[in-house]
Amino acid sequence: MSQTKAALRQQAKEARSLLSASQIARYSSIIETRLLEILDGFKTVMVYASKSPEAETKDLIVDLNRRGVRVVVPIIERETCSLRLSYLPDPAVLVPSTFNVPEPLGHELPARAEDVEVVVLPMLAFDAEGNRLGYGAGYYDRFLCRCPHPQKIGIAFSCQQAQSIPVDENDVKMDCIVTEKEIIRCNRGDVAENYK
């Protein structure tokens, strides 16, 4: 099974690598517009801080803050293989850190997982059933197993979609998936109700 996951990760990386910088910027903007509509009404949202060539989230973070939403970003703790959370009122403080992921090091404002209503997650690959492949370290799956209450939105480019993602017992399914082409509803929930 893990071989299949490794192959799917490689395929998704290769497909995404064919996107130009201008395509990534354009597709990210479309994804952000859809997300802002879906996230309307939520007060505390956790968003990953993107690194190239992921779907960009910096403008999303700025716009959510502008709306008065409390934005939370994850900070990777390699020693404990877990995520700690920080509020991010200003993305200008983000600096590349573990795995080159931007984090607000030196500017942390501790946040509680219980306060997070929605999590916007990066995906390396996904399928139409809401199954997600990350980079393989399992940080988000462990976090969401411990804190299952937030709605889960996966975002990626449509070229990263797979026919089917193999699922292990610790893999957490998305409530919806947003790409530049569509919004895929996977589970019923508050997030699914925010758009027609």
Contacts in CASP RR format, 6 or more apart in sequence:
PFRMAT RR
TARGET T0000
AUTHOR 0000-0000-0000
METHOD contacts of the structure
MODEL  1
MSQTKAALRQQAKEARSLLSASQIARYSSIIETRLLEILDGFKTVMVYAS
KSPEAETKDLIVDLNRRGVRVVVPIIERETCSLRLSYLPDPAVLVPSTFN
VPEPLGHELPARAEDVEVVVLPMLAFDAEGNRLGYGAGYYDRFLCRCPHP
QKIGIAFSCQQAQSIPVDENDVKMDCIVTEKEIIRCNRGDVAENYK
1 166 0 8 1.000
1 168 0 8 1.000
4 166 0 8 1.000
5 133 0 8 1.000
5 136 0 8 1.000
5 165 0 8 1.000
5 166 0 8 1.000
8 125 0 8 1.000
8 133 0 8 1.000
8 162 0 8 1.000
8 165 0 8 1.000
8 166 0 8 1.000
9 124 0 8 1.000
9 125 0 8 1.000
9 133 0 8 1.000
9 134 0 8 1.000
9 135 0 8 1.000
9 136 0 8 1.000
11 125 0 8 1.000
11 162 0 8 1.000
12 124 0 8 1.000
12 125 0 8 1.000
12 133 0 8 1.000
12 156 0 8 1.000
12 159 0 8 1.000
12 160 0 8 1.000
12 162 0 8 1.000
13 124 0 8 1.000
15 157 0 8 1.000
15 159 0 8 1.000
15 160 0 8 1.000
16 53 0 8 1.000
16 157 0 8 1.000
16 159 0 8 1.000
16 160 0 8 1.000
17 53 0 8 1.000
18 159 0 8 1.000
19 27 0 8 1.000
19 53 0 8 1.000
19 157 0 8 1.000
19 159 0 8 1.000
24 52 0 8 1.000
24 53 0 8 1.000
24 55 0 8 1.000
24 56 0 8 1.000
24 157 0 8 1.000
25 56 0 8 1.000
26 180 0 8 1.000
27 55 0 8 1.000
27 157 0 8 1.000
27 179 0 8 1.000
27 180 0 8 1.000
28 55 0 8 1.000
28 56 0 8 1.000
28 57 0 8 1.000
28 59 0 8 1.000
28 180 0 8 1.000
29 59 0 8 1.000
30 180 0 8 1.000
31 55 0 8 1.000
31 155 0 8 1.000
31 178 0 8 1.000
31 179 0 8 1.000
31 180 0 8 1.000
32 56 0 8 1.000
32 57 0 8 1.000
32 59 0 8 1.000
32 60 0 8 1.000
32 63 0 8 1.000
34 178 0 8 1.000
34 183 0 8 1.000
34 195 0 8 1.000
35 60 0 8 1.000
35 120 0 8 1.000
35 153 0 8 1.000
35 155 0 8 1.000
35 178 0 8 1.000
36 60 0 8 1.000
36 63 0 8 1.000
36 64 0 8 1.000
36 67 0 8 1.000
37 194 0 8 1.000
37 195 0 8 1.000
38 153 0 8 1.000
38 176 0 8 1.000
38 178 0 8 1.000
38 183 0 8 1.000
38 191 0 8 1.000
38 194 0 8 1.000
38 195 0 8 1.000
39 45 0 8 1.000
39 64 0 8 1.000
39 69 0 8 1.000
39 118 0 8 1.000
39 194 0 8 1.000
40 194 0 8 1.000
41 194 0 8 1.000
42 69 0 8 1.000
42 117 0 8 1.000
42 118 0 8 1.000
42 190 0 8 1.000
43 69 0 8 1.000
43 70 0 8 1.000
43 117 0 8 1.000
44 69 0 8 1.000
44 70 0 8 1.000
44 72 0 8 1.000
44 111 0 8 1.000
44 115 0 8 1.000
44 116 0 8 1.000
44 117 0 8 1.000
44 118 0 8 1.000
45 64 0 8 1.000
45 69 0 8 1.000
45 70 0 8 1.000
45 71 0 8 1.000
45 72 0 8 1.000
45 116 0 8 1.000
45 117 0 8 1.000
45 118 0 8 1.000
45 119 0 8 1.000
45 120 0 8 1.000
46 71 0 8 1.000
46 72 0 8 1.000
46 73 0 8 1.000
46 74 0 8 1.000
46 85 0 8 1.000
46 116 0 8 1.000
46 118 0 8 1.000
46 119 0 8 1.000
46 120 0 8 1.000
46 150 0 8 1.000
47 57 0 8 1.000
47 60 0 8 1.000
47 61 0 8 1.000
47 64 0 8 1.000
47 71 0 8 1.000
47 72 0 8 1.000
47 73 0 8 1.000
47 120 0 8 1.000
48 54 0 8 1.000
48 57 0 8 1.000
48 73 0 8 1.000
48 74 0 8 1.000
48 101 0 8 1.000
48 120 0 8 1.000
48 121 0 8 1.000
48 122 0 8 1.000
49 57 0 8 1.000
49 58 0 8 1.000
49 61 0 8 1.000
49 73 0 8 1.000
49 88 0 8 1.000
49 91 0 8 1.000
49 94 0 8 1.000
49 101 0 8 1.000
49 102 0 8 1.000
49 103 0 8 1.000
50 56 0 8 1.000
50 57 0 8 1.000
50 58 0 8 1.000
50 102 0 8 1.000
50 122 0 8 1.000
51 96 0 8 1.000
51 99 0 8 1.000
51 100 0 8 1.000
51 101 0 8 1.000
51 102 0 8 1.000
54 122 0 8 1.000
55 122 0 8 1.000
55 155 0 8 1.000
55 156 0 8 1.000
55 157 0 8 1.000
57 120 0 8 1.000
57 155 0 8 1.000
58 91 0 8 1.000
58 94 0 8 1.000
60 120 0 8 1.000
61 71 0 8 1.000
61 73 0 8 1.000
61 88 0 8 1.000
61 91 0 8 1.000
62 91 0 8 1.000
64 71 0 8 1.000
65 71 0 8 1.000
65 88 0 8 1.000
65 89 0 8 1.000
65 90 0 8 1.000
70 87 0 8 1.000
70 111 0 8 1.000
70 115 0 8 1.000
71 87 0 8 1.000
71 88 0 8 1.000
71 89 0 8 1.000
72 85 0 8 1.000
72 86 0 8 1.000
72 87 0 8 1.000
72 88 0 8 1.000
72 111 0 8 1.000
72 115 0 8 1.000
72 116 0 8 1.000
73 85 0 8 1.000
73 86 0 8 1.000
73 88 0 8 1.000
73 94 0 8 1.000
73 103 0 8 1.000
73 104 0 8 1.000
74 83 0 8 1.000
74 84 0 8 1.000
74 85 0 8 1.000
74 139 0 8 1.000
74 140 0 8 1.000
74 143 0 8 1.000
75 83 0 8 1.000
75 84 0 8 1.000
75 85 0 8 1.000
75 86 0 8 1.000
75 97 0 8 1.000
75 103 0 8 1.000
75 104 0 8 1.000
75 105 0 8 1.000
75 108 0 8 1.000
76 83 0 8 1.000
76 97 0 8 1.000
76 98 0 8 1.000
76 99 0 8 1.000
76 101 0 8 1.000
76 103 0 8 1.000
76 139 0 8 1.000
77 83 0 8 1.000
77 84 0 8 1.000
78 98 0 8 1.000
81 137 0 8 1.000
81 138 0 8 1.000
81 139 0 8 1.000
81 142 0 8 1.000
82 139 0 8 1.000
82 142 0 8 1.000
82 143 0 8 1.000
83 139 0 8 1.000
83 140 0 8 1.000
83 142 0 8 1.000
83 143 0 8 1.000
84 110 0 8 1.000
85 110 0 8 1.000
85 111 0 8 1.000
85 112 0 8 1.000
85 113 0 8 1.000
85 116 0 8 1.000
86 103 0 8 1.000
86 104 0 8 1.000
86 107 0 8 1.000
86 108 0 8 1.000
86 109 0 8 1.000
86 110 0 8 1.000
86 111 0 8 1.000
87 109 0 8 1.000
87 110 0 8 1.000
87 111 0 8 1.000
88 94 0 8 1.000
88 104 0 8 1.000
88 109 0 8 1.000
89 109 0 8 1.000
90 107 0 8 1.000
91 102 0 8 1.000
93 104 0 8 1.000
93 106 0 8 1.000
93 107 0 8 1.000
94 102 0 8 1.000
94 103 0 8 1.000
94 104 0 8 1.000
95 102 0 8 1.000
95 103 0 8 1.000
95 104 0 8 1.000
95 105 0 8 1.000
96 102 0 8 1.000
97 103 0 8 1.000
97 105 0 8 1.000
99 135 0 8 1.000
99 137 0 8 1.000
113 143 0 8 1.000
113 146 0 8 1.000
113 147 0 8 1.000
114 147 0 8 1.000
114 149 0 8 1.000
116 147 0 8 1.000
116 150 0 8 1.000
117 150 0 8 1.000
117 151 0 8 1.000
117 190 0 8 1.000
118 150 0 8 1.000
118 151 0 8 1.000
118 152 0 8 1.000
118 153 0 8 1.000
118 191 0 8 1.000
119 140 0 8 1.000
119 144 0 8 1.000
119 150 0 8 1.000
119 151 0 8 1.000
119 152 0 8 1.000
119 153 0 8 1.000
120 153 0 8 1.000
120 154 0 8 1.000
120 155 0 8 1.000
121 132 0 8 1.000
121 140 0 8 1.000
121 152 0 8 1.000
121 153 0 8 1.000
121 154 0 8 1.000
121 155 0 8 1.000
121 174 0 8 1.000
122 134 0 8 1.000
122 154 0 8 1.000
122 155 0 8 1.000
122 156 0 8 1.000
123 132 0 8 1.000
123 133 0 8 1.000
123 134 0 8 1.000
123 154 0 8 1.000
123 155 0 8 1.000
123 156 0 8 1.000
123 160 0 8 1.000
123 174 0 8 1.000
123 177 0 8 1.000
124 133 0 8 1.000
124 134 0 8 1.000
124 135 0 8 1.000
124 156 0 8 1.000
124 160 0 8 1.000
125 132 0 8 1.000
125 133 0 8 1.000
125 134 0 8 1.000
125 156 0 8 1.000
125 160 0 8 1.000
125 161 0 8 1.000
125 162 0 8 1.000
125 165 0 8 1.000
126 132 0 8 1.000
126 133 0 8 1.000
126 154 0 8 1.000
126 156 0 8 1.000
126 160 0 8 1.000
126 161 0 8 1.000
126 162 0 8 1.000
126 165 0 8 1.000
126 174 0 8 1.000
126 177 0 8 1.000
127 161 0 8 1.000
127 162 0 8 1.000
127 163 0 8 1.000
127 164 0 8 1.000
127 165 0 8 1.000
128 161 0 8 1.000
128 184 0 8 1.000
129 164 0 8 1.000
129 165 0 8 1.000
129 173 0 8 1.000
129 186 0 8 1.000
130 173 0 8 1.000
130 174 0 8 1.000
130 177 0 8 1.000
130 184 0 8 1.000
130 186 0 8 1.000
131 164 0 8 1.000
131 165 0 8 1.000
131 167 0 8 1.000
131 171 0 8 1.000
131 173 0 8 1.000
131 174 0 8 1.000
132 154 0 8 1.000
132 165 0 8 1.000
132 171 0 8 1.000
132 172 0 8 1.000
132 173 0 8 1.000
132 174 0 8 1.000
132 177 0 8 1.000
133 162 0 8 1.000
133 165 0 8 1.000
134 140 0 8 1.000
138 170 0 8 1.000
140 172 0 8 1.000
141 170 0 8 1.000
141 171 0 8 1.000
141 172 0 8 1.000
142 170 0 8 1.000
144 150 0 8 1.000
144 152 0 8 1.000
144 172 0 8 1.000
145 170 0 8 1.000
145 172 0 8 1.000
148 172 0 8 1.000
151 175 0 8 1.000
151 176 0 8 1.000
151 189 0 8 1.000
151 190 0 8 1.000
151 191 0 8 1.000
152 172 0 8 1.000
152 173 0 8 1.000
152 174 0 8 1.000
152 175 0 8 1.000
152 176 0 8 1.000
152 191 0 8 1.000
153 174 0 8 1.000
153 175 0 8 1.000
153 176 0 8 1.000
153 177 0 8 1.000
153 178 0 8 1.000
153 191 0 8 1.000
154 174 0 8 1.000
154 176 0 8 1.000
154 177 0 8 1.000
154 178 0 8 1.000
155 177 0 8 1.000
155 178 0 8 1.000
155 179 0 8 1.000
156 177 0 8 1.000
156 179 0 8 1.000
157 179 0 8 1.000
157 180 0 8 1.000
158 179 0 8 1.000
158 180 0 8 1.000
158 181 0 8 1.000
158 182 0 8 1.000
160 179 0 8 1.000
161 179 0 8 1.000
167 173 0 8 1.000
173 186 0 8 1.000
173 187 0 8 1.000
174 186 0 8 1.000
174 187 0 8 1.000
175 185 0 8 1.000
175 186 0 8 1.000
175 187 0 8 1.000
175 189 0 8 1.000
175 191 0 8 1.000
175 192 0 8 1.000
176 183 0 8 1.000
176 184 0 8 1.000
176 185 0 8 1.000
176 186 0 8 1.000
176 187 0 8 1.000
176 191 0 8 1.000
176 192 0 8 1.000
177 183 0 8 1.000
177 184 0 8 1.000
177 186 0 8 1.000
178 184 0 8 1.000
183 195 0 8 1.000
185 192 0 8 1.000
END
